[in-house]
Amino acid sequence: MWSLPSQALMAAAALLASLPSTLATSAACNASALNTTVGLYPITVENTTVFDVAKATNRGVCDIGRHNLMADVTIIPNVGQTLVIPAEVCEPDNETCLLPDITRTRDCINGGPRLYYTVNGDTLDIVARRLNITTESLMSDDTSFTADEVLAPGQYLKVPLCSPSECVIRPFTLEYGVYKDYADKYNTTVGQIMMLSPTYNYSTSLLTGAGRPSLDLPYECTILSSNITVLS
């Protein structure tokens, strides 16, 4: 994790926020008036979301997410973390990195892993959305949480598995983007990628020039029989 003295970080954030800026919109955008500064934004207040940072800096939440190689922009950063703020653009992206809130019908995942490690801001509904399974499938008899109750970070949830099924797992380097980009490309889920690298959240390596994060990618996750048992 790249860090600077707190005073320098606060000064960088203040400069970034104070520079003249035109709200970037697709209509009548004056590109010459955009704030093209690439800067740093320190998280100093608990429960500051990436959406809050995007609003404060007039950036798209997905633009911020991809420049920070985030697992998921809905994960709430910890106090003390620092986010890279990309240049302002005429068409800020606030949609393409978000998982769609669709009706989910699956009650187990193919292949695994078995355990999901909770992160800041998680609820059972958010976790289920990342895994593309029903929220009810995570609400087993030994789970007393409601669907929208915020879970404490750092605990493990047992995820129901489809049996028999399997995944291929291979290492990959996160060059640019968010987990959803890779999940869409390789027909896997954001949650399963998170489960294989449970403590990874984001990286500032695009700004610092450090090596990109190397992670594990589950793909080709398939059932192996027409007769499936759910291992809850």
Secondary structure as GFF3:
##gff-version 3
##sequence-region A 1 232
A	DSSP	alpha_helix	6	18	.	.	.	ID=ss1
A	DSSP	three_ten_helix	31	33	.	.	.	ID=ss2
A	DSSP	beta_strand	39	42	.	.	.	ID=ss3
A	DSSP	alpha_helix	50	57	.	.	.	ID=ss4
A	DSSP	alpha_helix	61	67	.	.	.	ID=ss5
A	DSSP	beta_strand	82	85	.	.	.	ID=ss6
A	DSSP	beta_strand	109	110	.	.	.	ID=ss7
A	DSSP	beta_strand	115	117	.	.	.	ID=ss8
A	DSSP	alpha_helix	124	131	.	.	.	ID=ss9
A	DSSP	three_ten_helix	135	138	.	.	.	ID=ss10
A	DSSP	beta_strand	156	158	.	.	.	ID=ss11
A	DSSP	beta_strand	161	163	.	.	.	ID=ss12
A	DSSP	beta_strand	165	173	.	.	.	ID=ss13
A	DSSP	alpha_helix	179	186	.	.	.	ID=ss14
A	DSSP	alpha_helix	190	196	.	.	.	ID=ss15
A	DSSP	alpha_helix	205	208	.	.	.	ID=ss16
A	DSSP	beta_strand	214	223	.	.	.	ID=ss17
A	DSSP	beta_strand	229	231	.	.	.	ID=ss18
###
